[in-house]
Amino acid sequence: MSISTRLPLLFSCLGHAYVHLFTAFYFVIVLALEADWGLPYHELIELWTLGALLVGLGALPAGWLGDRWSAPGMMAVYFLGMGASSIACGFLDGPWALLLGLASIGLFASIYHPVGIPWLVRNAKARGKALGFNGTFGAIGIASAGLVAGALIDAYSWRAAFIVPGVICLVTGLALLACIRLGLVTNGSARASSQPPAGRGDMLKGFLLLLVTMTVVGIVFQATQTALPKVFDLRLRDLVGEGALGVGAIVAGVYAIGGVMQVAGGHLADRYPLKPVYIATFLFQVPALAAVAAFSGLPLMAVAALGVLLSVAALPAENMLLVRYTPERHQSLAFGLKFVLAFGTAPMAIWLVSAIQARTGEFVWLFLGLAMLCALAMAVSLFLPGEPGRSKAVPQAAE
């Protein structure tokens, strides 16, 4: 593997870890803010609503700029802007100021998915394997969000939980900027696919159906990520004790297990028909999410890990289906639209979490609703077009 292939993979993977860390660490930081600012959980969690909305809304123009200008350049803007925004949040006081700081994090975070993933695909040889490996870093980001934030809060303060990751992100951006100036990274070029191209009718049908399933994936992912720290805080207090580190460690464990599955999901996406792989992930999420609604203690940890594992295992197949049903010249734009849906659903998911917790003090109805949404997505994905040339396991085509 040449340096021109290694560096995009490295920066794309780091970017995936950072985007999920920076869009998830507030769900642990908020537990410290409850005590420090004396405000209720449901009011503080809503401060992330604008930032979460911008993560989605910013994806479309970010994808357009990635296609028209420069993917590496947009990635440098992403690292530098998100790092600086996080550092600024660590010095803010009061909910209104923090609302704006979190919105800035969300705006720069919107760049990664529509730019970083197509950039990776253009530079990858085995796409499924690269996407699975990249997805593992995303899960590491979510896992480390709870662990890093919890550790920094308990050791120093919630301010350090913003500042320290911000400094690391900023330094990464400077390193990428240096590589761009030295000509070590480029936009990359499209590589041949191992399957026949989809027809225009199949492209349109597949893309429209994926819009529905990707919306469901976004709602389930955002609601689960938002609620799990509080779910563990409510139902595992005897195990985690006081402080944010215990909750953060369990969240980290759950998402670390899920991250490993993305490698397996990428392997399946490379070797087997994408449609049944995609359908199966929704099928098995239904009982897993219903179990999260009902269980507590150690069984809760097990079914939560299973639900996250199945959710992230779908992503390599979903990304490869999106590439299949999108014209090559518009792939960054298509990924931008995907993440408008995936992250644009976050305000709705946060509102659901806040409203259900405020009215019931728990999350039973939230996870039952998410299970029903997965059943809907499974039904819709049954109508995806078939894949000529992938009716059985096939080796990765030579590049």
Wavefront OBJ file of the C-alpha trace (Angstrom):
o trace
v 0.000 0.000 0.000
v 1.536 3.329 -1.103
v 1.738 6.446 1.045
v -0.878 8.092 -1.206
v -3.273 5.309 -0.128
v -2.196 5.069 3.518
v -2.541 8.757 4.360
v -6.159 9.189 3.149
v -7.037 6.005 5.059
v -5.302 7.327 8.187
v -6.879 10.792 8.121
v -10.289 9.432 7.133
v -10.219 6.945 10.017
v -9.063 9.588 12.498
v -11.756 11.913 11.182
v -14.406 9.233 11.686
v -13.274 8.651 15.258
v -13.278 12.382 15.997
v -16.687 13.142 14.505
v -18.349 10.520 16.678
v -16.356 11.519 19.744
v -17.266 15.199 19.381
v -20.934 14.518 18.637
v -21.263 12.069 21.550
v -19.175 13.407 24.446
v -21.805 15.986 25.440
v -24.150 13.167 26.456
v -21.721 12.397 29.309
v -20.661 16.013 29.940
v -24.311 16.905 30.508
v -24.356 14.644 33.576
v -21.714 16.889 35.183
v -23.466 20.079 34.080
v -26.634 18.975 35.919
v -24.775 19.319 39.223
v -22.570 22.282 38.281
v -25.258 24.521 36.779
v -28.243 23.218 38.767
v -30.371 22.723 35.658
v -32.501 19.636 34.839
v -31.295 16.996 32.379
v -34.052 17.549 29.813
v -33.183 21.263 29.510
v -29.440 20.700 29.229
v -29.688 17.887 26.672
v -31.714 20.189 24.410
v -28.706 22.537 24.104
v -27.267 20.055 21.596
v -30.379 20.241 19.382
v -29.110 23.095 17.170
v -25.658 21.513 16.853
v -27.209 18.170 15.930
v -29.404 19.883 13.321
v -26.372 21.576 11.767
v -24.521 18.249 11.554
v -27.279 17.211 9.166
v -27.985 20.464 7.321
v -24.310 21.196 6.710
v -23.691 17.814 5.083
v -25.190 18.730 1.699
v -23.117 21.890 1.029
v -20.062 20.116 2.491
v -20.514 17.251 0.019
v -20.963 19.712 -2.850
v -17.734 21.498 -1.908
v -15.955 18.142 -1.596
v -16.958 17.323 -5.198
v -16.269 20.778 -6.631
v -13.273 21.991 -4.635
v -11.052 19.589 -2.667
v -11.765 16.649 -0.374
v -8.426 16.959 1.504
v -8.960 20.727 1.817
v -12.434 20.239 3.288
v -11.052 17.643 5.693
v -8.449 20.165 6.916
v -11.236 22.718 7.490
v -13.127 20.022 9.399
v -10.283 19.180 11.801
v -9.255 22.787 12.433
v -12.778 24.157 12.835
v -14.126 21.414 15.073
v -11.048 21.443 17.293
v -11.174 25.227 17.768
v -14.930 25.108 18.490
v -14.498 22.448 21.163
v -11.715 24.400 22.861
v -13.982 27.467 22.892
v -16.805 25.461 24.555
v -14.470 24.692 27.445
v -14.291 28.402 28.321
v -18.001 29.227 28.089
v -20.456 29.936 30.901
v -24.221 29.712 30.727
v -26.609 27.709 28.553
v -27.013 30.263 25.731
v -23.271 30.563 25.145
v -22.881 26.779 25.246
v -25.758 26.413 22.770
v -23.782 28.490 20.253
v -20.523 26.664 20.992
v -22.150 23.276 20.456
v -23.740 24.603 17.252
v -20.255 25.466 15.964
v -19.051 21.927 16.721
v -22.054 20.562 14.833
v -21.442 22.771 11.797
v -17.831 21.658 11.348
v -18.712 18.039 12.204
v -21.104 18.062 9.215
v -18.106 18.026 6.858
v -16.747 14.581 7.684
v -19.251 12.019 6.409
v -20.081 13.483 2.978
v -16.404 14.245 2.308
v -14.304 11.751 4.287
v -16.126 8.556 3.282
v -16.208 9.169 -0.518
v -12.566 10.279 -0.258
v -11.769 6.939 1.392
v -13.733 4.992 -1.247
v -11.842 6.721 -4.083
v -8.506 5.736 -2.544
v -9.442 2.212 -1.347
v -8.718 -1.073 -3.103
v -11.079 -3.376 -1.157
v -13.962 -1.014 -0.476
v -15.900 -3.151 1.987
v -12.802 -3.893 4.042
v -11.776 -0.221 4.061
v -15.295 0.899 5.028
v -15.450 -1.710 7.794
v -12.072 -0.626 9.154
v -13.124 3.011 8.929
v -16.391 2.179 10.673
v -14.478 0.597 13.531
v -12.795 3.946 14.130
v -16.227 5.578 14.215
v -17.286 3.152 16.922
v -14.009 3.806 18.767
v -14.920 7.499 18.661
v -18.308 6.876 20.243
v -16.774 4.504 22.800
v -13.962 6.862 23.713
v -16.408 9.773 24.013
v -17.892 8.303 27.165
v -14.592 7.069 28.531
v -12.549 10.198 27.748
v -15.233 12.623 28.872
v -15.908 10.665 32.053
v -12.220 10.402 32.939
v -11.500 14.090 32.276
v -14.591 15.191 34.230
v -13.689 13.073 37.255
v -9.990 14.043 37.110
v -10.400 17.740 36.298
v -13.754 19.198 35.208
v -16.286 19.195 32.395
v -14.279 22.023 30.795
v -11.302 19.717 30.287
v -13.616 17.254 28.526
v -14.082 19.896 25.808
v -10.572 21.370 25.712
v -8.304 18.293 25.609
v -10.026 16.560 22.640
v -10.224 19.956 20.911
v -6.452 20.420 21.097
v -5.840 16.918 19.677
v -8.248 17.561 16.785
v -6.599 20.900 16.031
v -3.135 19.302 15.888
v -4.453 16.617 13.506
v -5.757 19.341 11.209
v -2.364 21.034 11.145
v -0.732 17.701 10.255
v -3.156 17.170 7.354
v -2.555 20.734 6.170
v 1.195 20.019 6.106
v 0.621 16.819 4.080
v -1.495 18.756 1.571
v 1.195 21.406 1.186
v 3.814 18.687 0.615
v 1.634 16.950 -1.985
v 1.391 13.729 0.039
v -2.417 13.488 -0.167
v -4.725 14.015 -3.154
v -8.420 13.771 -4.017
v -7.918 10.198 -5.298
v -9.590 8.630 -8.331
v -12.500 6.283 -8.854
v -11.713 2.558 -8.976
v -13.467 -0.181 -10.876
v -16.312 -1.960 -9.085
v -16.489 -5.746 -8.807
v -20.112 -5.823 -10.052
v -21.999 -4.618 -13.141
v -23.332 -1.050 -12.914
v -26.965 -0.607 -11.931
v -29.439 0.507 -14.587
v -31.016 3.932 -14.391
v -34.355 2.543 -13.177
v -32.693 0.442 -10.472
v -30.595 3.449 -9.441
v -33.672 5.606 -8.926
v -35.661 2.898 -7.135
v -32.735 1.858 -4.938
v -31.845 5.437 -4.023
v -35.439 6.334 -3.064
v -35.824 3.216 -0.915
v -32.466 3.902 0.749
v -33.702 7.383 1.668
v -36.352 5.709 3.840
v -34.069 3.133 5.458
v -31.267 5.664 6.019
v -33.740 7.961 7.799
v -34.701 5.101 10.120
v -31.034 4.258 10.724
v -30.425 7.911 11.618
v -33.279 8.114 14.119
v -32.339 4.818 15.791
v -28.646 5.703 15.967
v -29.173 9.234 17.295
v -31.818 8.289 19.862
v -29.802 5.321 21.143
v -26.582 7.331 21.388
v -28.372 10.146 23.223
v -30.280 7.981 25.680
v -27.863 5.173 26.610
v -25.727 7.153 29.113
v -28.865 8.167 31.027
v -30.355 4.664 30.716
v -27.210 3.210 32.295
v -27.208 5.963 34.922
v -30.792 5.037 35.904
v -30.653 1.234 35.703
v -27.030 0.371 36.530
v -26.329 2.686 39.445
v -25.455 -0.236 41.723
v -22.788 -1.319 39.217
v -21.348 2.031 38.072
v -21.436 3.940 41.370
v -21.298 7.733 41.524
v -19.506 9.983 39.034
v -19.381 10.073 35.254
v -16.511 7.630 34.681
v -18.523 4.477 35.439
v -21.290 5.378 32.994
v -18.730 6.479 30.416
v -16.836 3.201 30.726
v -19.957 1.110 30.109
v -20.935 3.243 27.108
v -17.367 2.797 25.838
v -17.593 -0.980 26.219
v -20.912 -1.189 24.389
v -19.698 0.821 21.398
v -16.291 -0.883 21.324
v -18.049 -4.233 20.877
v -20.132 -2.693 18.102
v -17.026 -1.322 16.415
v -15.484 -4.761 16.029
v -18.578 -5.851 14.131
v -18.026 -3.231 11.431
v -14.965 -5.154 10.240
v -17.111 -8.273 9.952
v -19.843 -6.225 8.270
v -17.321 -4.933 5.741
v -16.120 -8.477 5.044
v -19.714 -9.626 4.455
v -20.356 -6.640 2.187
v -17.304 -7.511 0.075
v -18.153 -11.202 -0.320
v -21.962 -11.599 -0.200
v -25.009 -9.928 -1.758
v -25.558 -6.575 -0.058
v -29.346 -6.723 0.109
v -29.746 -9.757 2.442
v -26.891 -8.515 4.646
v -28.686 -5.171 4.966
v -32.102 -6.746 5.636
v -30.728 -9.104 8.315
v -29.353 -6.229 10.399
v -32.827 -4.679 10.669
v -34.475 -8.043 11.357
v -32.319 -8.773 14.403
v -32.410 -5.217 15.739
v -36.155 -5.489 16.410
v -35.920 -7.960 19.355
v -32.648 -6.393 20.570
v -34.155 -2.901 20.950
v -37.319 -4.302 22.507
v -35.111 -6.054 25.060
v -33.320 -2.764 25.886
v -36.750 -1.357 26.758
v -37.371 -4.149 29.255
v -34.046 -5.223 30.785
v -31.814 -3.862 33.526
v -28.531 -4.912 35.148
v -26.064 -7.094 33.238
v -28.706 -8.303 30.698
v -29.263 -4.652 29.745
v -25.567 -4.255 28.942
v -25.667 -7.387 26.760
v -28.723 -6.421 24.702
v -27.560 -2.805 24.377
v -24.253 -4.063 22.956
v -26.150 -6.387 20.594
v -28.371 -3.558 19.363
v -25.402 -1.293 18.692
v -23.476 -4.174 17.081
v -26.301 -4.868 14.611
v -26.791 -1.185 13.866
v -23.160 -0.532 12.933
v -22.829 -3.840 11.051
v -25.318 -2.459 8.514
v -23.217 0.575 7.611
v -20.631 -0.933 5.194
v -23.427 -2.593 3.188
v -25.501 0.597 3.283
v -22.594 2.741 2.056
v -21.817 0.301 -0.758
v -25.487 0.221 -1.774
v -25.481 4.014 -1.873
v -22.380 3.978 -4.101
v -24.120 1.431 -6.370
v -27.277 3.513 -6.751
v -25.513 6.875 -7.272
v -23.766 8.208 -10.417
v -20.027 8.376 -9.781
v -19.756 12.143 -10.313
v -22.367 12.847 -7.618
v -21.215 10.475 -4.867
v -20.086 13.143 -2.377
v -23.388 14.935 -2.913
v -25.272 11.667 -2.357
v -23.372 11.009 0.856
v -24.133 14.587 1.843
v -27.839 13.877 1.406
v -27.481 10.643 3.364
v -26.029 12.474 6.313
v -28.550 15.285 6.068
v -31.020 12.499 6.846
v -28.799 10.607 9.289
v -27.922 13.650 11.386
v -30.879 15.845 10.469
v -32.994 13.371 12.421
v -30.973 14.144 15.563
v -33.185 17.043 16.750
v -36.225 14.759 16.479
v -34.371 11.991 18.314
v -33.185 14.364 21.064
v -36.712 15.746 21.415
v -38.092 12.198 21.746
v -35.497 11.325 24.393
v -36.150 14.551 26.295
v -39.960 14.338 26.074
v -40.232 10.665 27.044
v -37.771 11.010 29.933
v -39.490 14.176 31.218
v -42.939 12.515 31.177
v -42.093 8.984 32.314
v -38.700 9.273 33.986
v -37.595 6.299 31.862
v -37.022 5.164 28.252
v -39.213 2.069 27.810
v -41.476 3.635 25.164
v -38.502 5.109 23.346
v -36.870 1.746 22.649
v -40.161 0.032 21.799
v -40.742 2.753 19.213
v -37.245 2.292 17.803
v -37.878 -1.455 17.464
v -41.002 -0.730 15.415
v -39.045 1.644 13.165
v -36.509 -1.125 12.468
v -39.360 -3.435 11.488
v -40.530 -0.768 9.026
v -37.016 -0.392 7.565
v -36.734 -4.176 7.136
v -40.008 -4.230 5.198
v -38.878 -1.377 2.931
v -35.448 -2.912 2.255
v -37.112 -6.082 0.927
v -38.003 -4.063 -2.198
v -34.417 -3.000 -3.007
v -33.345 -4.095 -6.533
v -31.320 -7.267 -6.837
v -27.600 -7.269 -7.592
v -26.547 -8.997 -10.826
v -23.240 -10.751 -10.455
v -23.484 -11.058 -6.656
v -25.852 -13.967 -6.229
v -23.154 -15.868 -4.368
v -19.941 -15.165 -2.545
v -17.355 -13.656 -4.865
v -13.728 -12.699 -4.291
v -12.816 -9.014 -4.432
v -12.085 -8.118 -8.055
v -8.534 -7.175 -8.942
v -8.101 -3.433 -9.050
l 1 2 3 4 5 6 7 8 9 10 11 12 13 14 15 16 17 18 19 20 21 22 23 24 25 26 27 28 29 30 31 32 33 34 35 36 37 38 39 40 41 42 43 44 45 46 47 48 49 50 51 52 53 54 55 56 57 58 59 60 61 62 63 64 65 66 67 68 69 70 71 72 73 74 75 76 77 78 79 80 81 82 83 84 85 86 87 88 89 90 91 92 93 94 95 96 97 98 99 100 101 102 103 104 105 106 107 108 109 110 111 112 113 114 115 116 117 118 119 120 121 122 123 124 125 126 127 128 129 130 131 132 133 134 135 136 137 138 139 140 141 142 143 144 145 146 147 148 149 150 151 152 153 154 155 156 157 158 159 160 161 162 163 164 165 166 167 168 169 170 171 172 173 174 175 176 177 178 179 180 181 182 183 184 185 186 187 188 189 190 191 192 193 194 195 196 197 198 199 200 201 202 203 204 205 206 207 208 209 210 211 212 213 214 215 216 217 218 219 220 221 222 223 224 225 226 227 228 229 230 231 232 233 234 235 236 237 238 239 240 241 242 243 244 245 246 247 248 249 250 251 252 253 254 255 256 257 258 259 260 261 262 263 264 265 266 267 268 269 270 271 272 273 274 275 276 277 278 279 280 281 282 283 284 285 286 287 288 289 290 291 292 293 294 295 296 297 298 299 300 301 302 303 304 305 306 307 308 309 310 311 312 313 314 315 316 317 318 319 320 321 322 323 324 325 326 327 328 329 330 331 332 333 334 335 336 337 338 339 340 341 342 343 344 345 346 347 348 349 350 351 352 353 354 355 356 357 358 359 360 361 362 363 364 365 366 367 368 369 370 371 372 373 374 375 376 377 378 379 380 381 382 383 384 385 386 387 388 389 390 391 392 393 394 395 396 397 398 399
